[in-house]
Amino acid sequence: MVHRRRLREVWRSAGWPCQDLVEVELLAAGWLERRCDPHGRETLRVTDAGVQALAATLQRNRAARDAHEALVARIAVEMQRAGRVVWRGLSLRAPVAGQALGPDGQVLPVTRWAMAMPDVYSIRHTTVEDYVEPIVHEVKVRRADLLGDLKRPAKGEAYRALCGECWYVLKAGIGEADEVPEVYGVMRAHPVAGAPESAGLAFGALEVLRPAPRRAFRLPFSVWMALARANAEPADEEPPQGRLGAPEIDQP
């Protein structure tokens, strides 16, 4: 990761050397080469092999983004079919419990604010405030992203501060339910065999590995205002009966 980031920096810059060990390893691997101008000034240039390494990294990142967006779309459609109003790509302020030192050195509870960006946020289509039942779905298609989230518990706490149920949706093969804290539900998404993950129906069956604990929750006014300013996902135009033989969520 560090080496490819440095390679991108050299590609976008004038190529002035840093003279550090990362640069040494890139030179030794043949991804960089040294150039000297007529005035004796040394610069770096990305070699053809380095360009190939950058292109391969770009393709991997693009494939991961395509898979992530395909699974987010799959979850959004599933929530719409359940009669819910759905948003994608929201940015919401969430209160997170924290601690701070008081004037006498004692530990005091404080509330900190964090920006939460759930992949899928949905509420029931109802006119009764107590029945909206907000749900957050956080989608992961790479194990590195899942592990990164699990190392940042405050991120999950911000999601839970915005909903009554919170789910992790994992692409099959990147993790197990027992790796995720029990306060979250876990769902496994199975890719459609032979289908490109950039396609809209790349993911088929959604398997519930562990139901999400349900808590009574009333939406704060600030969240209502954020939802009012945002655009909900367009309704699924598929007829109510759907496709014959379409995969459904497998309940445990």
N, C-alpha and C positions, 0 to 999 in steps of 0.2 A: 504493500500500500504506500509506504513512504517513498519507495523508489519510483513508482509510477507517478506519484504526485510531483516529485522533483522533475521527472522527465517532462510532464506537462508544463511546468514552470519554465524550463529551458526552452521548450518548443514555442512558448508565447513571449519569450523575452529576447534581449539582445545576445544572451548567451554568456554573460560574465560569470566566471567560475566562483564557487564558494570555498573550494579547497577543503572540503570535509570528507568524512569517510563514506557517506552516501554517494558522493560524486566519484570517489575512488572505485566503489563497487559497480557503478554504472559504466565507468570507463572500462573496467576489467571485463564486464559482460558484453562489451561491444555495442551498447545502446547509445553511448556518447562518444564523440571524438574531439580532440583538441585541434584548434586552428590558430595560426599565428599570422597577424597582418604585417605589412612591410615596416611598421613602426615597432614591431616586437611585442605587441599587445596580444595576449592569449585569450581566446574565446572558446566556447563549447558549441558543438553542433550535434543535433540528433541524427543518428545514422539511419540507414534504411531498416536495420533490425529494430532500432528504437521506435521508428514509425509503425512497424508491424506490431510491436508490443502495445503501443498506444491504441491502435485500431482494434486489437483483440480486447483490450479493457473496455473500450467504448461499446463494442458489441455485447459484452457480458452485462454491462450496466443497463444498456438499452433493453435487453431481453428481460432483465429483472423488473424494470419499470413497466414493460408491457404486461408481464405476468401479474404484477401487483394491481395494475389498473383493471385487468380482466377479472380478477377475483373480487375487487371492490365493486365492479359493475354487477357481478353475479350476486353478491350479498344485497346490493341495493334493490335489484329486481325481486329477490326473494322476500325482502321486507315489504315491498309494494304489494306483492301478491298476498301478503298477510294482512293487508288493509292498513298499512302504515304510511305516513308521510315521511319522505326520506330526503336527507341532505348529504352531500359529499363535499369534502374540502373546507369545512367550517373552521374558523379560528375563534375560540371561546375562552374568556377569562374564567379561571376556576380557582376557588380557595383551597389551599393545601395547608394542613396543620404542620407547624414547625415549632422550634424552640429558640429562645434567646436568653442571654444572661442579663439579669436585673442589676440595679445599681449596687446591690450588696453581694453580687456574685451568684445569686440563686438562679436556677433554671426556670424560666417562665414560658408558658405556652403562648404562641403567637400564630396568627394566620398570615400566610404568605400567598401571593397571587401568582399563578402560572398560566401561560398560554397553552391551551390544549387544542390539538388539531386531529380529532377523530376521523378515521377513514370513512365510516358510515355512521350517521346519527339519525335516529328515527323516533317518531312518536305516533301513538294511535290516532286515527282519524275520529275524533270525538269532540263534542262541545262541552264536556265536563272536565274541568281542570284537574281534578283528582284522578282521572282515568287515562291521562295521556301516556303514562308508563314509558318514559324515555329510555332508549337502549343505545349503547355504544358498541360498535364492532371495530376492532383493530385488526388489520390484515397483515400477515407476515408470509412472505414467499421465500425468504432466505434465512438460514439459521443464524447467520451473523447479526441480522437485524433483530431477531427474537432475543438472542443473548444480550444484545445491547439494551433492549427494553427492560429485561429482567434485572440488569445491573442499575437501573434508574427507577427505583420504586416510586419516586415522586411523580413520574410521568403517568403511571397507572393510577395513582391516587387522584391526580387531576381529572382523569377520565371518570373515575367513580364519583367525583364530586359533581358531575353533570348528569347523572343518570341513576336509574334504579336497577339496571342490569348492565354488566360489562362483559364482553366476550372477546377472546382472542380467536381469530380464524387462521389456522395454520395450513399451509400447503402440505400435502402428504409427504412425509419423509424428512421434514425439517425439525420435528420436535414431538414430544409426548405430553399428555395432559399433566402428569405428575411433576413436570418441570415448571409449570405455571402455578402461581399461588392460588389457593382454593377460593379466594374471593372473586375470581374470574371464572366464567364459563369458557370451555374450550371446544372448538369445532374443527374438524379436519375436512379440507377440501381436496377432492380427488380430481386430478386433471383428466380430461377426455383423451383416451388413448389415440395417438396419431394425429391429434389436432394441434396446430401451432398455438402457443400460449398468447399470441397477440390477437387471436380471434376472439370474438365476443362470447362464444360458448366454449372457451378452453377448459372450463371447470364444470364438472357434472355433479355427482352426488356430494352432498354436504352431510357429514357424519358427526353427530353430537357425541363427543367423548365425555363431557361433564357439563351438566346444566349450570347456568349462571345463577348464583343466589339472587333472589328478588327482594328488594327493599322498598318500603314506601318512600316515595320521593315526589316533591312538588317543585316544578320548575321555577327558578328565581326569575324576577322581572327582567334582569339583564339578559338572561338567555332568551326569553320571549322576544325581546327587542332585536337580538342578533338573528334569530330565526326569521323575524319579520323583514329584516333588511336583506337576507340571503334568498337565493332562488332554490326552491325545492326541486328535486329531480322530476323530470316530466313523467307522467303516469305511463306505466307499461301498457302498450297498445295491443298486447296479445289478448285474444278472447279469453273469457273466464275459465273455459275448460282447459286452456293451454294445449301444449303439444301432447298427443297421445304417446304414452311411454316415457315422458320426460322424467328424469330422476328427481326424487323428492329428498327432503332431509330425513336421514335415518335416525330415529329416536333410539336411545339405549334401551 
